[in-house]
């Protein structure tokens, strides 16, 4: 049974939550703490899967509480449930909180948000990796893009359009702005699949504050020297190419525009877990790279052997924590093994799996050697005959990009 801790300094609010969630008491073990100090005492007595806290509380506010939770109980999912806050207050919450819900919150939205948080935890069986991913405020960005964004933000004629275009060139930055727009950190949550549009929803002052006064966006890649920047560059280039190929495949199947956009976004983010592994476990991941190259074996086989999960699981879990769309999360988790998904028709997963397998670049040649199409999956969908056309399409996109 999942354990959920609700925290607020107002007794009436806690009583309202207790009444609202009474019907779930057979599914969740729930505790209700009056303020941050009592919440920490509850946590010291027994672990909780999810903490949902108000932001404005005397003594210890929600951001301070969640920062302590992140430090002491890193595997716990951390959610803010608060009234409208000013920008300075929200900026304090961006780091320690995975998601932000605004009061008054629809009861079904609250229930769904907590339920999804519990489900995402259950999907990643390795507890040490759950802790590692839950502590991840941001994946590392490429130095060149990071410094270009800072330069643009510091320019007298800074343009949000130019900043958005730059952010869309970086996997980590794109994932982060999508987290902030998918939740209520800076207003009404929006379902956005285009990183450029997601970034453009912010004003320059907010983006500037996120870059300069928080750890929302990571400074240039700072890991062990054993993991070369060229590898990270290759991962990002691969991700952007897969995104273009996945979009082209979905468009060729005459999918609706929303699915085509989701295919692009899922392709861009499908290897986010590689960046998380590389960031937190640089030395070990460097060894994976060398073994993968020497044995011509996909890198995820070494991840699976060591951890029981792969970068696909890690990236999917991080996206689920950040409330990214389910279709993007699913496409990430199953992109190496789509037969294990519940697909019965063409989805963004289909486009990403095929695009990933057919994309030829520095990353795929050195790390994903001998990577195979899941033919039983395509057979199940009745799409195996489309493979040659998709291969030609991906080659055409590659030539166009060159």
Phi, psi and omega per residue, in radians:
X1 nan 2.266 3.139
X2 -1.248 2.511 -3.105
X3 -1.912 2.157 -3.071
X4 -2.132 2.321 3.114
X5 -2.007 2.143 3.085
X6 -1.839 2.368 -3.045
X7 -2.273 2.246 3.056
X8 -2.775 2.620 3.136
X9 -1.496 -0.141 -3.129
X10 -1.789 2.103 -3.112
X11 -1.050 -0.689 -3.109
X12 -1.120 -0.624 3.108
X13 -1.137 -0.770 3.126
X14 -1.113 -0.685 3.100
X15 -1.124 -0.672 3.094
X16 -1.124 -0.728 3.096
X17 -1.115 -0.704 3.141
X18 -1.070 -0.764 3.117
X19 -1.163 -0.765 -3.106
X20 -1.037 -0.642 -2.995
X21 -1.801 0.160 -3.079
X22 -0.969 -0.651 -3.099
X23 -1.164 -0.203 -3.113
X24 -1.795 0.136 -3.036
X25 -1.167 -0.309 3.060
X26 -1.474 -0.253 -3.141
X27 -1.765 -0.580 -3.105
X28 -2.151 2.479 2.909
X29 -1.611 2.039 -3.032
X30 -2.024 2.420 3.003
X31 -2.185 2.677 -3.068
X32 -2.263 1.976 -3.046
X33 -1.843 2.382 3.086
X34 -1.577 1.508 3.085
X35 1.699 2.925 -3.034
X36 -1.140 -0.696 -3.104
X37 -1.095 -0.796 3.112
X38 -1.140 -0.619 3.103
X39 -1.041 -0.755 3.138
X40 -1.154 -0.556 3.074
X41 -1.185 -0.726 3.064
X42 -1.013 -0.792 -3.096
X43 -1.162 -0.588 3.119
X44 -1.191 -0.491 -3.132
X45 -1.361 -0.631 -3.097
X46 -2.819 2.604 -3.123
X47 -1.267 2.687 3.052
X48 -2.187 2.542 3.122
X49 -1.359 -0.648 -3.071
X50 -2.419 2.402 2.984
X51 -2.054 2.224 3.096
X52 -2.065 2.053 -3.021
X53 -2.295 2.604 2.962
X54 -1.181 2.789 3.137
X55 -1.584 -0.925 -3.046
X56 -1.554 1.788 3.101
X57 -2.411 2.509 3.135
X58 -1.228 2.630 3.087
X59 1.452 -1.070 3.124
X60 -2.431 1.975 -3.133
X61 -1.413 3.082 -3.043
X62 -1.092 -0.670 -3.135
X63 -1.173 -0.674 3.112
X64 -1.168 -0.722 3.095
X65 -1.065 -0.840 -3.091
X66 -1.184 -0.526 3.057
X67 -1.114 -0.700 3.075
X68 -1.168 -0.709 3.104
X69 -1.074 -0.757 3.129
X70 -1.088 -0.639 -3.114
X71 -1.303 -0.754 -3.028
X72 -1.600 -0.552 -3.061
X73 -2.349 1.171 -2.939
X74 -1.084 -0.368 -3.117
X75 -1.390 -0.174 -3.081
X76 -1.295 2.357 3.070
X77 -1.360 2.353 -2.977
X78 -2.086 2.086 -3.055
X79 -2.241 2.327 3.013
X80 -1.616 2.342 3.002
X81 -2.222 1.808 -2.966
X82 -2.608 2.863 3.033
X83 -1.251 3.071 3.136
X84 -0.993 2.297 -3.114
X85 -2.066 2.681 3.051
X86 -1.265 2.933 -3.022
X87 -1.076 -0.674 -3.123
X88 -1.100 -0.682 3.129
X89 -1.173 -0.755 3.141
X90 -1.127 -0.677 3.132
X91 -1.023 -0.572 3.100
X92 -1.177 -0.499 -3.066
X93 -1.519 -0.335 -3.031
X94 -1.017 -0.699 -3.113
X95 -1.227 -1.014 -3.036
X96 -1.353 -0.353 -3.072
X97 -1.664 2.407 3.027
X98 -1.410 -0.645 -3.113
X99 -2.484 2.784 -3.114
X100 -2.323 2.124 3.072
X101 -1.972 2.495 -3.073
X102 -1.792 2.329 3.000
X103 -1.382 2.563 -0.165
X104 -1.227 2.381 -3.069
X105 -1.834 2.280 3.067
X106 -0.976 2.338 -3.063
X107 -1.039 -0.679 -3.119
X108 -1.210 -0.620 3.100
X109 -1.134 -0.753 3.115
X110 -1.087 -0.817 -3.133
X111 -1.083 -0.769 -3.120
X112 -1.140 -0.723 -3.129
X113 -1.083 -0.815 -3.137
X114 -1.183 -0.714 3.133
X115 -1.074 -0.740 3.119
X116 -1.146 -0.651 3.097
X117 -1.076 -0.723 3.115
X118 -1.161 -0.739 -3.139
X119 -1.109 -0.707 -3.125
X120 -1.152 -0.661 3.074
X121 -1.071 -0.744 -3.102
X122 -1.158 -0.455 -3.104
X123 -1.291 -0.466 3.140
X124 -1.800 1.724 -2.968
X125 -1.277 -0.453 -3.068
X126 -1.379 1.947 -3.036
X127 -1.159 -0.643 -3.136
X128 -1.130 -0.632 3.089
X129 -1.284 -0.586 3.045
X130 -1.017 -0.752 3.112
X131 -1.129 -0.775 -3.121
X132 -1.061 -0.826 -3.096
X133 -1.201 -0.705 -3.116
X134 -1.108 -0.497 3.105
X135 -1.383 -0.176 -3.052
X136 -1.356 1.849 3.063
X137 -1.403 -0.539 -3.134
X138 -2.800 2.489 3.002
X139 -1.403 2.756 -3.095
X140 -1.269 2.499 3.124
X141 -1.748 2.808 3.063
X142 -1.244 2.381 -3.095
X143 -0.967 -0.796 -3.058
X144 -1.043 -0.796 -3.119
X145 -1.204 -0.748 -3.121
X146 -1.002 -0.851 -3.098
X147 -1.205 -0.552 3.084
X148 -1.151 -0.688 3.101
X149 -1.110 -0.808 3.136
X150 -1.073 -0.695 3.124
X151 -1.121 -0.738 3.129
X152 -1.130 -0.724 3.139
X153 -1.146 -0.472 3.137
X154 -1.559 -0.111 -3.105
X155 -1.320 2.594 3.140
X156 -1.116 -0.569 -3.130
X157 -1.872 0.654 -3.096
X158 -0.931 2.442 -3.097
X159 -2.131 2.248 3.095
X160 -1.143 -0.533 3.103
X161 -1.122 -0.771 3.127
X162 -1.169 -0.677 3.084
X163 -1.084 -0.768 3.137
X164 -1.081 -0.720 3.123
X165 -1.094 -0.684 3.126
X166 -1.192 -0.797 3.141
X167 -1.011 -0.664 -3.122
X168 -1.202 -0.159 3.080
X169 -1.572 -0.049 -3.056
X170 -2.171 2.249 -3.091
X171 -1.120 -0.835 -3.065
X172 -1.129 -0.800 3.130
X173 -1.109 -0.713 3.132
X174 -1.077 -0.773 3.130
X175 -1.054 -0.688 -3.079
X176 -1.229 -0.769 3.132
X177 -1.158 -0.544 3.089
X178 -1.206 -0.616 3.037
X179 -1.055 -0.802 -3.056
X180 -1.194 -0.553 3.119
X181 -1.490 -0.427 3.133
X182 -1.325 -0.368 3.111
X183 -1.941 -3.046 -3.024
X184 -1.729 0.439 -3.106
X185 -0.961 -0.792 -3.062
X186 -2.209 0.775 3.113
X187 2.116 -2.857 -3.095
X188 -1.105 2.284 3.112
X189 -1.070 2.511 -3.131
X190 -2.274 2.429 3.104
X191 -1.502 1.710 -3.067
X192 -2.139 2.324 3.114
X193 -1.931 -0.040 -3.108
X194 -1.908 1.981 -3.136
X195 -0.985 -0.606 3.123
X196 -1.105 -0.805 -3.128
X197 -1.172 -0.660 3.113
X198 -1.052 -0.796 3.142
X199 -1.155 -0.635 -3.088
X200 -1.223 -0.208 3.096
X201 -1.282 -0.233 3.109
X202 -1.675 2.691 2.996
X203 -1.592 2.888 -3.067
X204 -1.056 -0.668 -3.117
X205 -1.115 -0.692 3.141
X206 -1.187 -0.819 3.112
X207 -1.073 -0.711 3.120
X208 -1.078 -0.737 3.121
X209 -1.153 -0.684 3.123
X210 -1.112 -0.629 -3.128
X211 -1.352 -0.590 -2.957
X212 -1.810 -0.393 -3.045
X213 -2.105 0.069 3.097
X214 -2.398 3.035 3.055
X215 -1.776 0.524 -3.141
X216 -1.073 -0.719 3.095
X217 -2.039 2.285 -3.054
X218 -1.413 2.483 3.014
X219 -1.118 2.925 -3.078
X220 -0.800 2.591 -3.001
X221 -0.780 2.136 -3.039
X222 -2.247 1.383 3.137
X223 -2.289 -3.077 -3.138
X224 -0.979 2.512 3.124
X225 -1.116 -0.267 3.134
X226 -1.218 -0.332 3.123
X227 -1.844 1.802 -2.986
X228 -1.288 2.592 3.115
X229 -1.044 -0.520 -3.132
X230 -1.058 -0.578 3.107
X231 -1.138 -0.797 3.137
X232 -1.104 -0.706 3.087
X233 -1.051 -0.727 3.139
X234 -1.127 -0.670 3.106
X235 -1.095 -0.787 -3.128
X236 -1.145 -0.768 3.102
X237 -1.051 -0.753 3.109
X238 -1.053 -0.787 -3.095
X239 -1.088 -0.733 3.141
X240 -1.185 -0.638 3.107
X241 -1.212 -0.752 3.083
X242 -1.037 -0.694 3.117
X243 -1.042 -0.809 3.121
X244 -1.104 -0.746 -3.138
X245 -1.160 -0.737 3.134
X246 -1.099 -0.713 3.099
X247 -1.096 -0.747 3.140
X248 -1.130 -0.704 3.126
X249 -1.126 -0.800 3.141
X250 -1.111 -0.697 3.113
X251 -1.145 -0.660 3.123
X252 -1.136 -0.440 3.096
X253 -1.557 0.162 3.098
X254 1.000 0.697 3.098
X255 -1.287 2.774 3.101
X256 -1.128 2.680 -3.063
X257 -0.953 -0.662 -3.133
X258 -1.085 -0.698 3.118
X259 -1.205 -0.644 3.108
X260 -1.097 -0.753 3.110
X261 -1.122 -0.720 3.119
X262 -1.124 -0.629 3.107
X263 -1.094 -0.720 3.103
X264 -1.097 -0.863 -3.087
X265 -1.117 -0.755 3.128
X266 -1.101 -0.662 3.080
X267 -1.122 -0.686 -3.139
X268 -1.155 -0.656 -3.019
X269 -1.737 -0.011 -2.967
X270 -1.096 -0.452 3.120
X271 -1.869 0.423 3.070
X272 -0.988 -0.608 3.123
X273 -1.082 -0.503 3.070
X274 -1.080 -0.746 3.136
X275 -1.151 -0.634 3.117
X276 -1.162 -0.823 3.077
X277 -1.013 -0.857 -3.073
X278 -1.107 -0.583 -3.122
X279 -1.261 -0.811 -3.017
X280 -1.574 -0.457 -3.056
X281 -2.265 0.953 -2.974
X282 -1.029 -0.829 -3.078
X283 -1.129 -0.787 3.136
X284 -1.138 -0.687 -3.115
X285 -1.223 -0.555 3.049
X286 -1.061 -0.699 3.100
X287 -1.131 -0.683 3.085
X288 -1.019 -0.764 -3.100
X289 -1.051 -0.833 -3.110
X290 -1.143 -0.714 3.119
X291 -1.163 -0.685 3.122
X292 -1.082 -0.744 -3.137
X293 -1.189 -0.753 -3.076
X294 -1.254 -0.603 -3.097
X295 -1.692 -0.071 -3.089
X296 0.887 0.902 -3.125
X297 -2.194 2.392 3.137
X298 -0.963 2.467 -3.048
X299 -1.108 -0.508 -3.089
X300 -1.189 -0.316 3.083
X301 -1.198 -0.569 3.092
X302 -1.297 -0.664 3.054
X303 -1.040 -0.812 -3.115
X304 -1.089 -0.712 -3.135
X305 -1.123 -0.700 -3.086
X306 -1.423 -0.710 -2.967
X307 -1.991 -0.217 -3.068
X308 1.416 -0.070 3.088
X309 -2.441 2.990 -3.107
X310 -2.139 3.104 3.101
X311 -1.063 -0.434 3.088
X312 -1.121 -0.763 3.102
X313 -1.149 -0.731 -3.116
X314 -1.139 -0.827 3.125
X315 -1.119 -0.719 3.115
X316 -1.103 -0.671 3.133
X317 -1.152 -0.758 3.115
X318 -1.071 -0.754 3.123
X319 -1.125 -0.664 3.095
X320 -1.131 -0.731 3.074
X321 -1.019 -0.626 -3.090
X322 -1.555 0.149 3.056
X323 1.107 0.530 3.026
X324 -1.239 2.777 -3.049
X325 -0.983 2.526 -3.100
X326 -1.006 -0.668 -3.116
X327 -1.107 -0.591 3.124
X328 -1.275 -0.735 3.106
X329 -1.062 -0.829 -3.110
X330 -1.118 -0.726 3.139
X331 -1.104 -0.586 3.108
X332 -1.240 -0.855 -3.066
X333 -1.082 -0.688 -3.004
X334 -1.816 0.213 -2.971
X335 -1.181 -0.341 3.043
X336 -1.621 -0.355 -3.055
X337 -2.441 1.102 -3.055
X338 -1.106 -0.375 3.088
X339 -1.053 -0.438 3.141
X340 -1.391 -0.130 3.114
X341 -1.456 3.071 3.102
X342 -1.656 0.229 -3.083
X343 -0.994 2.367 2.983
X344 -2.243 0.040 3.111
X345 -2.651 3.043 -3.120
X346 -1.133 2.246 3.113
X347 -2.377 3.054 3.028
X348 -0.962 -0.573 3.079
X349 -1.018 -0.761 3.128
X350 -0.997 -0.866 -3.105
X351 -1.098 -0.747 -3.095
X352 -1.224 -0.754 3.131
X353 -1.014 -0.855 -3.105
X354 -1.179 -0.787 -3.131
X355 -1.075 -0.713 3.137
X356 -1.107 -0.745 -3.113
X357 -1.223 -0.553 -3.049
X358 -1.663 -0.128 -3.122
X359 -1.358 2.189 3.117
X360 -1.924 1.989 3.114
X361 -2.727 -3.007 -3.086
X362 -1.033 -0.715 -3.088
X363 -1.217 -0.813 -3.082
X364 -1.184 -0.593 -3.108
X365 -1.271 -0.614 -3.043
X366 -1.681 -0.434 -3.022
X367 -2.033 -0.636 -3.083
X368 -1.840 0.598 -3.128
X369 -1.014 2.520 3.102
X370 1.096 0.395 3.112
X371 -1.243 2.323 -2.989
X372 -1.974 2.588 2.970
X373 -1.184 2.442 3.059
X374 -1.458 1.513 -3.071
X375 -1.151 -0.684 3.078
X376 -1.011 -0.618 3.102
X377 -1.123 -0.834 3.132
X378 -1.146 -0.602 3.047
X379 -1.060 -0.779 -3.124
X380 -1.042 -0.616 -3.137
X381 -1.501 -0.089 -3.104
X382 1.221 0.558 -3.028
X383 -2.124 0.145 -3.072
X384 -1.068 -0.517 -3.125
X385 -1.254 -0.199 -3.129
X386 -1.542 -0.086 -2.990
X387 -1.084 -0.768 -3.124
X388 -1.100 -0.696 3.124
X389 -1.149 -0.691 3.111
X390 -1.164 -0.658 3.124
X391 -1.095 -0.778 3.112
X392 -1.108 -0.642 3.136
X393 -1.125 -0.778 3.140
X394 -1.148 -0.645 3.079
X395 -1.132 -0.650 3.109
X396 -1.161 -0.694 3.095
X397 -1.121 -0.700 3.127
X398 -1.090 -0.756 -3.138
X399 -1.161 -0.658 3.130
X400 -1.140 -0.718 3.128
X401 -1.149 -0.630 3.136
X402 -1.166 nan nan
